[in-house]
């Protein structure tokens, strides 16, 4: 069974409904037989709930939106490209890991946090980008570069190889932000939880003055951000500052979910919790140090036997890699840390996790149609 906007369909009923839309006079829906094969594939992948028929169509790969072929192609490819890259399970490129990539197509420029990839002279940008999408297992990617790869892959496939190779400038670079051709049309941002959002545009960039405050809030921005937007969630916990999980850059998909690496495809709320979990787990180091002192008889309130028992349970949870249970255990023993001050995980997420940025690129249909 499939659920679309709260209504239940069998696979055949849903196919019939889509075919009926395509048959309507003036319809912008393009029917093709590939739907018949693609729908069961969606079900096998666990994708049986959709916010709208449009979300189903984009996932299947055959809907023209508003008569604009690029609008459909880009939106559809954002979805398909993000899923394809994630399906390859690229290694997460944390701050201590060297880049891994296809050296036949790319050359690394710079080192450390400033490193980026430049396309080799004579290589096709389209072929190199699609190679990344199709063979992501051979790559390391962090969350920011993942977003750039999705954008380039979707754009390339939406316009085709010849047009893409003609349009993009040389040198052609893949970076964490600002890859070749990926500039922002609009960027809403704020620097702290509860702060007002400001809006950056190409015009405000040229003025070099403080960007204007805009009358919007987190729920409204998340709702109105077009598919393909970069959406960045932030953890304000000081322990997260400067770490690989201070923020998570995601791509908004047409069905209203958010794709990111390494978290996968989640709702906004679930993405915040996944980001928060990474930092809460780091408090385990403080607990380890506390227990080591207690085992040595150097703690005022934790005896050696209690400490050894607690450490055994902590080690067991680490061994089975049950991160959810481990986070719960750490929160239950938060008084054994110096800095974890929240009563439970929900309170931690509510107080510290927030939407930091929404970026709409110039290549999105909402920008190109202006």
N, C-alpha and C positions, 0 to 999 in steps of 0.2 A: 504493500500500500504506500501511496504517496500523499503527503499533506501539503496543500498549496493554499496559503492565506487562510488556514484554518479549515479548509474543505478537503475531504478525503477522496482519493481516486485510486482505482486499480491502475496498473500500467496501461492497459488497453483504453480505459476511460480517459486517461490523461492524454494519450496519443490522439484519440478521437477529438478531444477538446482542442488540442493544438492544431490538428488538421482543419477543424472547423474555423478557427481564427484565420488560417491561411486562405480559406476559401471565401472569406468575407470581401465584399467589394471594397477596393481601396486599401486593403490590408497591407501593412508593412512587414508581415510575417512571411518568410520564405520557407516553405515546407520542402523537406527532402527525406528520402528513404533512410538516411543515416540515423534519423531519430529512433527508428525501430530497434536498431542495434545499440545505440548509445544509452537509451533509457535503462535497460537492465544493467549496463555497466555502472551507471550512477548509483543504482540500488545496491550493487555489490560493494561499492566503495562507501556505503553507509550514508549516501546523500539522498534522503527521502523526504526532507522537510524544506520547503521554500517559501519565501515571503510573498512571491507573486508568480504569475505565469511567465512574466518577462525574465525573472531569475532562472526559471526552468529552461527557457529558450536560450538564454546566454550560455548556460552550462552545457546544453546540448550542442551548441555551435551552429545555429542557422537562422537567427532572427535579425531582420533589418529594423532598426529603431528610427522612427521618424523619417524614413526614406533616405537616411544618411548612411551610406555603406561604411564610411570610416568610423562613425560612432558605434555601429554594431561591432565592426571588426576589432576595434581597440578594446571595447568593454569585454568582448568575448575572450580576446587574447590575454588581457590582464588576468582573467580567471584561469584560463588554461595554462598560461606560462607560469604563474605562481605555483599551481599544483604540480606541473611537470618538474620544476626545479626542486620542490620539496620532496617529490617522489624519489628523486635520485639520492636523497639523504646526504647532501654535502656536509663536510665536517665544519663545525662551528669554529670560525677564525677568532679566537680570543686574543687578548693583547700579548700573550707569550708565544704565539704560534706563527710560523712562517707561512706565507701565502703559497697555495698550491693551485696551479692553473695550467691551461694548455699552452706550453711554451712554443709550439709551432705557430701560434697566432699572436701571442702577447709577450711583451717584455716588461719586467718590473722596473719602475722608476722610483728612486728614493729608497729609504729604509724606515723600519719601525712604523709608528703611527702615521707618518707622512707618505708611506709607500702607496703607489697606485699602479695600474696596468696601462700600457700604451700598445695599441695595435701595431704589429710589424708592418713596415712599408711593403706595399703590394698585396696585402691581405684584404679580403672583402669584409667590411664591417658586418654586413648581414650574415655571412657564413660564420664569422667568429662569434657573433652574439647567439645565433641559433645553436652552434656547437656547445656553448655554455649551457643553454636551456636543456638540450638533449643529453648532455653528458655531465651533468652537475655533480655526479658521484666523484668525479676526479678533481673537484674544486674544494677550496676552503672559502667560506663566505661568512661575514658578520651580518648583523641585522640591517645595517645601512646599505651595504653593497648588495645584499639580496634585493632590496627595494629598487635600486638602480638597475639591476639585472632584469627584474620583472618589467620595468618600464621600457628598457631598450628592446627586450624580446617581444613585448606586445606591440610596440610601435613598428618594429621591423616587419613582423608578420602581417600587421594591419595594412601597411602600404606596399609590401612586396619587396623583393630583393633589389630590383633595378632602381626603384624610386628611393629606397632607403640608402643605398650606396651613393646615389647622386646627391641626396639632401644633406647628409651628415658631413661635418667639417673634418679636415685632417690638421693636425694629428687627432686620432680618435682615442679617447681615454675612458677607462672604466675606473671610477673613484667611489668613495663612500658617499659623497655628495657632489653634485655638479659635474656628472659625467657628460661627455660630449652630447649636446642637443637637449639636455635635461635642465632647463632653467624654470624658475617658478613664475607663474602668472599671478598667483596670490599665495601668501604665506601668513596664516594666523599663528601667533605665538604668545606665550607668557612665560615668565621666569620662575613662578612659584605657585603653589596651591592657593586658590582663591583670588589670585591676581586677575586684573582685567586683561582681555585679549587685545593685542595690537595687530594691525594689518600691514604687512610689507608687500609692496608691488614693485615692478620695474621703475615706476615713476618715483616712488619713495626712496628707492636705492640711489637714484641720481641726485636727489635732494640732500642726502646725507644728514637728515634731521631725524628727530625722534618720531617713530611711526605713530599714526593716530590710533587712539583707543576706539574699538568697535563695540557696538551694542549686541553682544552675542554671549552664549554660555556653552559649556561643554556638551550638554545633550543636543542643543541645536546644531552645533558644528558637526558633531558625529552624524546627525541625521541628514544634514544637507551636503556634506562632503561628497562629491561625485565619485563613482567607482574609479579606481586608479590613484586616488589621493594617497600621499604619504601621511600617515597618522602616527604620531610619536607619543607614547605614554612614558611618564617619568615617575621614578621613586625618589621622594624627597628625604628618605632616611639618610642621615650623614654617613652611615656605614656603606651606602651604595655609591656615594660620590667618588668619581674617578674609576669605578669598576666597570666591567663589561656589561653589567646589568643596572646601570644608573637609569638608562632609558631603553625602550624597545621601539624601533622603527618598524612600522607595518604598512601593508598595502590594503586599502579598502577594496573588497570584492563586490561584484554586482548584487550579491544576495545579502549584503550588510554585515558580513563577517570580515575578519582581518587576518591576512596572511603574514607570517613573520618567520624568521629563522633565528633560533632553533625551536620556537614554540609551536609552529604549524598554523592551522586555521582555527581561530577561536572567535568568540564574541568579544566585545570591548571589555566587559566585566571579567571574563575568563582570562584575557590577555593581561589585565592588571594583576590578577591573582598569580598568574604564572611568573610575572616579573617580580612581584613581591616575594614570592617563594624563594627565589634565588638569593636574595639578600638575607632573609630570615635564616636560611641554611648556614650562612656564614657565621651566625652567632654560635654555632656549634663549637667553633674554635675557642670562644670564651668559656663555654661550659667545660670543654676538655681541660682547659687550664685550671679551672676551679676544682674539678674532680681530681686532677693530679695533686693539687695541694692537699685536698681532703684525704686522699689515700696515704699521703705522707704524714697525716695527723696535724696538718697546719691550717685547718679551717675551724672556725669557732662553732659552726652549727651543723656541719655535715661530717658524720663519722666515717672512718675508713671502710667499714663494711657497706654502709649505704652508698658510698662513692663507687666502690667496686661493682655493686649490683647495678647502679645507674649506668656506669660505663659499659657494662656488658650489654644492657638493653640498647644503648646508643650504638654500639658496634654492630649489634644484630640488625638494626634498622638500616644502617649504612651498607651492610653486606647484601641485603635483599633489595637495596635501592628503592625502597618505598618512600618516595619523597614527601608525599602527602602526610603519611604517618609520622615521618621524621619532623616535619614542620609542626605538627600538632604536639609532638613530644617536647620540642624546643620551647614552644609557647607555654606548655604546662610547667616547664622548669625555668621560666624566664627570670626568676629571682636569682638564679645562679649566674646571670650575666650582669654586667654593669650598666648596659645601655638599652636593653630591650624593655621598654616601659609600657607596652600595651597589654591589656587584659587578655585579648584573644586575637586571632588572625584577622577576623572580619574588621575589628576596630583598627588594626594596623593598616589594612588596605584602605579603609574609608578615610583615614587621616593623612596618609602619606602618598597614595597613588593618585595621579591626576593626568589629564590630557595636556600635553605641552605644546604640540604643534600640529597643524594641518596644512599640508602643502599641495597646491594644485599646479600641475606642470603645464607648460605651454603646449604640449602635445595632446592634452586631453580634449575630447570633443567640445566640452564647455568652453575651452579657450580658443580652439581653432575656428569655432563658428562665430566668433565675435565680429 
